Amino acid sequence: DTEESQGIIAVLRMPVPSAELEGDFALALDGVQDPGNVGTIIRTAAWFGVKSVLLGEGTADPFAPKVIRATQGAIFSVGLEPGVDLARRIAKLRFAGWKVLATTLSKGARSIYETAFRPKTLLLFGSEAHGIRAGLLPLSDGEIIIPRYGEGESLNVAVSAAIVLAEAARQTGQIGRAHV
């Protein structure tokens, strides 16, 4: 659907979401509307070995053309679960022993550099305009923040996901095996 197509087309079956999350870390997106950001987050998740991304209410369709282009092929490496009722899914995951960390700009949030990341952690990211819906924050085990050292109101959500995943990988080495 672009003006300057690569001249390549493929016909694929739509993936069926798994009932279980794969791996030791997963991402959940709440209302991330920009297709470029969603695609970049999927691409970043694949880079760090994250196998599951939950896409909640108001999040861009992961199979929209702009999202797929932004993944640069990484969409085939990550299990996607679109249209998730995040409140219900988070409650089930916490019952199953998953820790849920919500990324916020709250003054009470703990720095990612002071947070002990551990396997079986779901990282929750909200929209840039509105953040995480208030009803989801009480379902988390804690709020985390990337410290600001300079100017600016906030970071792009895809950049934030990359920074948080890099710190989690640095601490645990559990997200995926490093390929150097």
PyRosetta script that sets phi, psi and omega in degrees:
from pyrosetta import init, pose_from_sequence

init()
pose = pose_from_sequence("DTEESQGIIAVLRMPVPSAELEGDFALALDGVQDPGNVGTIIRTAAWFGVKSVLLGEGTADPFAPKVIRATQGAIFSVGLEPGVDLARRIAKLRFAGWKVLATTLSKGARSIYETAFRPKTLLLFGSEAHGIRAGLLPLSDGEIIIPRYGEGESLNVAVSAAIVLAEAARQTGQIGRAHV")
pose.set_psi(1, 17.6)
pose.set_omega(1, 177.9)
pose.set_phi(2, -101.6)
pose.set_psi(2, 160.4)
pose.set_omega(2, 179.2)
pose.set_phi(3, -67.9)
pose.set_psi(3, -39.0)
pose.set_omega(3, -179.1)
pose.set_phi(4, -111.5)
pose.set_psi(4, 74.5)
pose.set_omega(4, -177.5)
pose.set_phi(5, -65.2)
pose.set_psi(5, 151.8)
pose.set_omega(5, 174.9)
pose.set_phi(6, -77.5)
pose.set_psi(6, -9.2)
pose.set_omega(6, 179.5)
pose.set_phi(7, 78.6)
pose.set_psi(7, 21.6)
pose.set_omega(7, -178.6)
pose.set_phi(8, -121.2)
pose.set_psi(8, 139.2)
pose.set_omega(8, 176.6)
pose.set_phi(9, -139.4)
pose.set_psi(9, 148.6)
pose.set_omega(9, 177.8)
pose.set_phi(10, -141.0)
pose.set_psi(10, 149.2)
pose.set_omega(10, 175.1)
pose.set_phi(11, -117.4)
pose.set_psi(11, 121.2)
pose.set_omega(11, -176.0)
pose.set_phi(12, -131.1)
pose.set_psi(12, 156.7)
pose.set_omega(12, 173.1)
pose.set_phi(13, -77.9)
pose.set_psi(13, 144.5)
pose.set_omega(13, 175.0)
pose.set_phi(14, -70.1)
pose.set_psi(14, 133.6)
pose.set_omega(14, -179.9)
pose.set_phi(15, -68.3)
pose.set_psi(15, 150.7)
pose.set_omega(15, 176.3)
pose.set_phi(16, -101.2)
pose.set_psi(16, 121.0)
pose.set_omega(16, -178.9)
pose.set_phi(17, -61.4)
pose.set_psi(17, 143.7)
pose.set_omega(17, 177.0)
pose.set_phi(18, -81.8)
pose.set_psi(18, 147.9)
pose.set_omega(18, 177.7)
pose.set_phi(19, -72.6)
pose.set_psi(19, -23.6)
pose.set_omega(19, -178.6)
pose.set_phi(20, -109.6)
pose.set_psi(20, 147.6)
pose.set_omega(20, 174.0)
pose.set_phi(21, -79.6)
pose.set_psi(21, 141.3)
pose.set_omega(21, 176.8)
pose.set_phi(22, -95.1)
pose.set_psi(22, 147.7)
pose.set_omega(22, 174.6)
pose.set_phi(23, 81.7)
pose.set_psi(23, -174.4)
pose.set_omega(23, -175.7)
pose.set_phi(24, -98.0)
pose.set_psi(24, -15.1)
pose.set_omega(24, 178.5)
pose.set_phi(25, -132.2)
pose.set_psi(25, 147.2)
pose.set_omega(25, 175.4)
pose.set_phi(26, -142.6)
pose.set_psi(26, 159.7)
pose.set_omega(26, 177.4)
pose.set_phi(27, -115.7)
pose.set_psi(27, 149.0)
pose.set_omega(27, 172.4)
pose.set_phi(28, -129.9)
pose.set_psi(28, 132.3)
pose.set_omega(28, -179.7)
pose.set_phi(29, -112.9)
pose.set_psi(29, 124.6)
pose.set_omega(29, -179.3)
pose.set_phi(30, -111.9)
pose.set_psi(30, 104.6)
pose.set_omega(30, 175.2)
pose.set_phi(31, 69.9)
pose.set_psi(31, 26.0)
pose.set_omega(31, 176.4)
pose.set_phi(32, -79.9)
pose.set_psi(32, 100.6)
pose.set_omega(32, -170.0)
pose.set_phi(33, -86.6)
pose.set_psi(33, -28.9)
pose.set_omega(33, -174.9)
pose.set_phi(34, -72.4)
pose.set_psi(34, 119.2)
pose.set_omega(34, -178.2)
pose.set_phi(35, -59.8)
pose.set_psi(35, -36.4)
pose.set_omega(35, 178.2)
pose.set_phi(36, -63.1)
pose.set_psi(36, -40.0)
pose.set_omega(36, 177.6)
pose.set_phi(37, -66.5)
pose.set_psi(37, -43.6)
pose.set_omega(37, 179.8)
pose.set_phi(38, -61.4)
pose.set_psi(38, -46.1)
pose.set_omega(38, 178.8)
pose.set_phi(39, -62.5)
pose.set_psi(39, -40.8)
pose.set_omega(39, 179.1)
pose.set_phi(40, -66.7)
pose.set_psi(40, -37.6)
pose.set_omega(40, 177.4)
pose.set_phi(41, -65.1)
pose.set_psi(41, -41.9)
pose.set_omega(41, 177.7)
pose.set_phi(42, -61.9)
pose.set_psi(42, -44.0)
pose.set_omega(42, 178.5)
pose.set_phi(43, -61.7)
pose.set_psi(43, -42.9)
pose.set_omega(43, 179.0)
pose.set_phi(44, -66.0)
pose.set_psi(44, -41.6)
pose.set_omega(44, 177.2)
pose.set_phi(45, -57.4)
pose.set_psi(45, -45.6)
pose.set_omega(45, 179.3)
pose.set_phi(46, -61.2)
pose.set_psi(46, -41.2)
pose.set_omega(46, -179.9)
pose.set_phi(47, -57.3)
pose.set_psi(47, -41.2)
pose.set_omega(47, -177.4)
pose.set_phi(48, -91.3)
pose.set_psi(48, 5.9)
pose.set_omega(48, 176.0)
pose.set_phi(49, 81.8)
pose.set_psi(49, 13.3)
pose.set_omega(49, 176.3)
pose.set_phi(50, -71.8)
pose.set_psi(50, 130.4)
pose.set_omega(50, -174.7)
pose.set_phi(51, -102.2)
pose.set_psi(51, -10.3)
pose.set_omega(51, -176.1)
pose.set_phi(52, -137.3)
pose.set_psi(52, 131.1)
pose.set_omega(52, 174.7)
pose.set_phi(53, -129.9)
pose.set_psi(53, 121.4)
pose.set_omega(53, 177.2)
pose.set_phi(54, -94.2)
pose.set_psi(54, 131.8)
pose.set_omega(54, -178.4)
pose.set_phi(55, -115.1)
pose.set_psi(55, 107.1)
pose.set_omega(55, -175.8)
pose.set_phi(56, -84.9)
pose.set_psi(56, -174.5)
pose.set_omega(56, -179.0)
pose.set_phi(57, -50.4)
pose.set_psi(57, 133.9)
pose.set_omega(57, 176.5)
pose.set_phi(58, 79.6)
pose.set_psi(58, 1.2)
pose.set_omega(58, 179.0)
pose.set_phi(59, -86.0)
pose.set_psi(59, 143.1)
pose.set_omega(59, -179.6)
pose.set_phi(60, -56.1)
pose.set_psi(60, 146.7)
pose.set_omega(60, 177.7)
pose.set_phi(61, -61.9)
pose.set_psi(61, 120.5)
pose.set_omega(61, -177.0)
pose.set_phi(62, -67.0)
pose.set_psi(62, -12.7)
pose.set_omega(62, -179.2)
pose.set_phi(63, -104.7)
pose.set_psi(63, 10.8)
pose.set_omega(63, 174.7)
pose.set_phi(64, -70.3)
pose.set_psi(64, 147.1)
pose.set_omega(64, -176.3)
pose.set_phi(65, -53.2)
pose.set_psi(65, -43.2)
pose.set_omega(65, -178.2)
pose.set_phi(66, -66.8)
pose.set_psi(66, -36.6)
pose.set_omega(66, 177.1)
pose.set_phi(67, -64.4)
pose.set_psi(67, -48.1)
pose.set_omega(67, -178.5)
pose.set_phi(68, -60.1)
pose.set_psi(68, -43.5)
pose.set_omega(68, 178.2)
pose.set_phi(69, -61.0)
pose.set_psi(69, -42.0)
pose.set_omega(69, -178.1)
pose.set_phi(70, -66.6)
pose.set_psi(70, -25.3)
pose.set_omega(70, 179.1)
pose.set_phi(71, -73.1)
pose.set_psi(71, -18.5)
pose.set_omega(71, -179.5)
pose.set_phi(72, 52.2)
pose.set_psi(72, 39.4)
pose.set_omega(72, 177.3)
pose.set_phi(73, 92.9)
pose.set_psi(73, -12.7)
pose.set_omega(73, -178.4)
pose.set_phi(74, -67.6)
pose.set_psi(74, -15.4)
pose.set_omega(74, -180.0)
pose.set_phi(75, -59.0)
pose.set_psi(75, -24.0)
pose.set_omega(75, -179.8)
pose.set_phi(76, -82.8)
pose.set_psi(76, -5.5)
pose.set_omega(76, -177.8)
pose.set_phi(77, -106.1)
pose.set_psi(77, -7.3)
pose.set_omega(77, -173.7)
pose.set_phi(78, -125.0)
pose.set_psi(78, 134.1)
pose.set_omega(78, 174.5)
pose.set_phi(79, -77.7)
pose.set_psi(79, 124.4)
pose.set_omega(79, -177.8)
pose.set_phi(80, -110.3)
pose.set_psi(80, 138.9)
pose.set_omega(80, 178.4)
pose.set_phi(81, -126.4)
pose.set_psi(81, 88.5)
pose.set_omega(81, -178.5)
pose.set_phi(82, -79.0)
pose.set_psi(82, 159.1)
pose.set_omega(82, 175.2)
pose.set_phi(83, 66.8)
pose.set_psi(83, 32.9)
pose.set_omega(83, -176.0)
pose.set_phi(84, -81.4)
pose.set_psi(84, 136.6)
pose.set_omega(84, 168.4)
pose.set_phi(85, -79.9)
pose.set_psi(85, 95.0)
pose.set_omega(85, -172.3)
pose.set_phi(86, -62.1)
pose.set_psi(86, -36.4)
pose.set_omega(86, -180.0)
pose.set_phi(87, -60.7)
pose.set_psi(87, -46.7)
pose.set_omega(87, -179.3)
pose.set_phi(88, -67.5)
pose.set_psi(88, -44.3)
pose.set_omega(88, -176.9)
pose.set_phi(89, -66.9)
pose.set_psi(89, -41.0)
pose.set_omega(89, 178.6)
pose.set_phi(90, -63.0)
pose.set_psi(90, -42.9)
pose.set_omega(90, 178.6)
pose.set_phi(91, -58.9)
pose.set_psi(91, -43.0)
pose.set_omega(91, 179.6)
pose.set_phi(92, -66.9)
pose.set_psi(92, -40.8)
pose.set_omega(92, -179.8)
pose.set_phi(93, -65.9)
pose.set_psi(93, -41.4)
pose.set_omega(93, 178.3)
pose.set_phi(94, -62.7)
pose.set_psi(94, -39.6)
pose.set_omega(94, 177.6)
pose.set_phi(95, -62.3)
pose.set_psi(95, -32.9)
pose.set_omega(95, -180.0)
pose.set_phi(96, -84.7)
pose.set_psi(96, 5.8)
pose.set_omega(96, 174.9)
pose.set_phi(97, 97.6)
pose.set_psi(97, 7.0)
pose.set_omega(97, 177.4)
pose.set_phi(98, -80.7)
pose.set_psi(98, 142.4)
pose.set_omega(98, 173.7)
pose.set_phi(99, -94.7)
pose.set_psi(99, 136.7)
pose.set_omega(99, -179.0)
pose.set_phi(100, -115.1)
pose.set_psi(100, 121.2)
pose.set_omega(100, 178.1)
pose.set_phi(101, -115.0)
pose.set_psi(101, 124.7)
pose.set_omega(101, -178.7)
pose.set_phi(102, -99.7)
pose.set_psi(102, 128.5)
pose.set_omega(102, 177.3)
pose.set_phi(103, -84.5)
pose.set_psi(103, 124.9)
pose.set_omega(103, -177.9)
pose.set_phi(104, -141.7)
pose.set_psi(104, 173.0)
pose.set_omega(104, 173.0)
pose.set_phi(105, -105.5)
pose.set_psi(105, 14.7)
pose.set_omega(105, -177.7)
pose.set_phi(106, -63.4)
pose.set_psi(106, 141.1)
pose.set_omega(106, 177.5)
pose.set_phi(107, -62.2)
pose.set_psi(107, -26.6)
pose.set_omega(107, -179.5)
pose.set_phi(108, -87.0)
pose.set_psi(108, -1.4)
pose.set_omega(108, -179.7)
pose.set_phi(109, -70.6)
pose.set_psi(109, 148.6)
pose.set_omega(109, -179.8)
pose.set_phi(110, -90.1)
pose.set_psi(110, 137.6)
pose.set_omega(110, 177.7)
pose.set_phi(111, -57.4)
pose.set_psi(111, 142.5)
pose.set_omega(111, 177.1)
pose.set_phi(112, -63.0)
pose.set_psi(112, -23.0)
pose.set_omega(112, -179.2)
pose.set_phi(113, -82.5)
pose.set_psi(113, -9.4)
pose.set_omega(113, 175.3)
pose.set_phi(114, -111.4)
pose.set_psi(114, 5.0)
pose.set_omega(114, -179.2)
pose.set_phi(115, -97.9)
pose.set_psi(115, 132.8)
pose.set_omega(115, 176.6)
pose.set_phi(116, -89.9)
pose.set_psi(116, 103.3)
pose.set_omega(116, 176.7)
pose.set_phi(117, -77.7)
pose.set_psi(117, 142.0)
pose.set_omega(117, 178.3)
pose.set_phi(118, -139.0)
pose.set_psi(118, 159.5)
pose.set_omega(118, 176.5)
pose.set_phi(119, -57.6)
pose.set_psi(119, 155.7)
pose.set_omega(119, -176.8)
pose.set_phi(120, 69.1)
pose.set_psi(120, 51.0)
pose.set_omega(120, 177.9)
pose.set_phi(121, -119.1)
pose.set_psi(121, 131.4)
pose.set_omega(121, 173.0)
pose.set_phi(122, -101.6)
pose.set_psi(122, 124.0)
pose.set_omega(122, 179.1)
pose.set_phi(123, -100.7)
pose.set_psi(123, 121.8)
pose.set_omega(123, -174.8)
pose.set_phi(124, -104.2)
pose.set_psi(124, 124.9)
pose.set_omega(124, 179.6)
pose.set_phi(125, -120.4)
pose.set_psi(125, 140.4)
pose.set_omega(125, 179.6)
pose.set_phi(126, -110.7)
pose.set_psi(126, 179.4)
pose.set_omega(126, -179.8)
pose.set_phi(127, -68.6)
pose.set_psi(127, 153.5)
pose.set_omega(127, 179.3)
pose.set_phi(128, -66.6)
pose.set_psi(128, -35.5)
pose.set_omega(128, -176.4)
pose.set_phi(129, -76.0)
pose.set_psi(129, -37.0)
pose.set_omega(129, -171.5)
pose.set_phi(130, -121.7)
pose.set_psi(130, -10.3)
pose.set_omega(130, -176.4)
pose.set_phi(131, 72.1)
pose.set_psi(131, -159.3)
pose.set_omega(131, 178.5)
pose.set_phi(132, -83.2)
pose.set_psi(132, 136.8)
pose.set_omega(132, 179.0)
pose.set_phi(133, -56.6)
pose.set_psi(133, 139.3)
pose.set_omega(133, -175.7)
pose.set_phi(134, -55.7)
pose.set_psi(134, -34.5)
pose.set_omega(134, -179.4)
pose.set_phi(135, -67.0)
pose.set_psi(135, -19.2)
pose.set_omega(135, 179.9)
pose.set_phi(136, -89.8)
pose.set_psi(136, -28.2)
pose.set_omega(136, -176.9)
pose.set_phi(137, -57.8)
pose.set_psi(137, -42.4)
pose.set_omega(137, 179.0)
pose.set_phi(138, -65.8)
pose.set_psi(138, -15.8)
pose.set_omega(138, 179.1)
pose.set_phi(139, -83.4)
pose.set_psi(139, -8.5)
pose.set_omega(139, -178.8)
pose.set_phi(140, -87.0)
pose.set_psi(140, 162.4)
pose.set_omega(140, 176.7)
pose.set_phi(141, -88.3)
pose.set_psi(141, -8.9)
pose.set_omega(141, 179.0)
pose.set_phi(142, 172.3)
pose.set_psi(142, 160.8)
pose.set_omega(142, 178.1)
pose.set_phi(143, -108.4)
pose.set_psi(143, 137.5)
pose.set_omega(143, 179.9)
pose.set_phi(144, -123.5)
pose.set_psi(144, 157.0)
pose.set_omega(144, -178.0)
pose.set_phi(145, -142.8)
pose.set_psi(145, 147.7)
pose.set_omega(145, 170.9)
pose.set_phi(146, -89.4)
pose.set_psi(146, 118.9)
pose.set_omega(146, -177.8)
pose.set_phi(147, -60.4)
pose.set_psi(147, 142.6)
pose.set_omega(147, 177.0)
pose.set_phi(148, -99.3)
pose.set_psi(148, 129.9)
pose.set_omega(148, 179.9)
pose.set_phi(149, -109.6)
pose.set_psi(149, -8.6)
pose.set_omega(149, -177.7)
pose.set_phi(150, -136.0)
pose.set_psi(150, -139.1)
pose.set_omega(150, -176.9)
pose.set_phi(151, -101.0)
pose.set_psi(151, 167.3)
pose.set_omega(151, 176.4)
pose.set_phi(152, 121.1)
pose.set_psi(152, 149.0)
pose.set_omega(152, -178.9)
pose.set_phi(153, -78.4)
pose.set_psi(153, -42.6)
pose.set_omega(153, -177.7)
pose.set_phi(154, -162.8)
pose.set_psi(154, 173.5)
pose.set_omega(154, 175.3)
pose.set_phi(155, -102.0)
pose.set_psi(155, 154.9)
pose.set_omega(155, 170.7)
pose.set_phi(156, -59.8)
pose.set_psi(156, 140.5)
pose.set_omega(156, -175.2)
pose.set_phi(157, -62.3)
pose.set_psi(157, -35.5)
pose.set_omega(157, 178.7)
pose.set_phi(158, -68.7)
pose.set_psi(158, -38.7)
pose.set_omega(158, 176.3)
pose.set_phi(159, -64.3)
pose.set_psi(159, -42.6)
pose.set_omega(159, 178.4)
pose.set_phi(160, -59.5)
pose.set_psi(160, -44.2)
pose.set_omega(160, 179.2)
pose.set_phi(161, -59.8)
pose.set_psi(161, -41.9)
pose.set_omega(161, -179.9)
pose.set_phi(162, -63.9)
pose.set_psi(162, -43.4)
pose.set_omega(162, -178.8)
pose.set_phi(163, -65.4)
pose.set_psi(163, -44.9)
pose.set_omega(163, -179.7)
pose.set_phi(164, -64.5)
pose.set_psi(164, -44.3)
pose.set_omega(164, 179.4)
pose.set_phi(165, -64.9)
pose.set_psi(165, -36.8)
pose.set_omega(165, 177.9)
pose.set_phi(166, -63.2)
pose.set_psi(166, -41.5)
pose.set_omega(166, 179.2)
pose.set_phi(167, -68.8)
pose.set_psi(167, -41.2)
pose.set_omega(167, 178.2)
pose.set_phi(168, -62.4)
pose.set_psi(168, -41.5)
pose.set_omega(168, 178.8)
pose.set_phi(169, -66.1)
pose.set_psi(169, -40.8)
pose.set_omega(169, 179.2)
pose.set_phi(170, -60.6)
pose.set_psi(170, -42.7)
pose.set_omega(170, -177.4)
pose.set_phi(171, -71.8)
pose.set_psi(171, -43.8)
pose.set_omega(171, -168.6)
pose.set_phi(172, -105.6)
pose.set_psi(172, -31.4)
pose.set_omega(172, -173.2)
pose.set_phi(173, 64.9)
pose.set_psi(173, 9.9)
pose.set_omega(173, -173.0)
pose.set_phi(174, -97.9)
pose.set_psi(174, -9.4)
pose.set_omega(174, -175.6)
pose.set_phi(175, -66.9)
pose.set_psi(175, -49.9)
pose.set_omega(175, 177.9)
pose.set_phi(176, -161.4)
pose.set_psi(176, 165.8)
pose.set_omega(176, 178.5)
pose.set_phi(177, -77.8)
pose.set_psi(177, 135.9)
pose.set_omega(177, -179.2)
pose.set_phi(178, -72.0)
pose.set_psi(178, 135.4)
pose.set_omega(178, 175.0)
pose.set_phi(179, -115.8)
pose.set_psi(179, 105.9)
pose.set_omega(179, -177.2)
pose.set_phi(180, -101.1)
pose.dump_pdb("model.pdb")
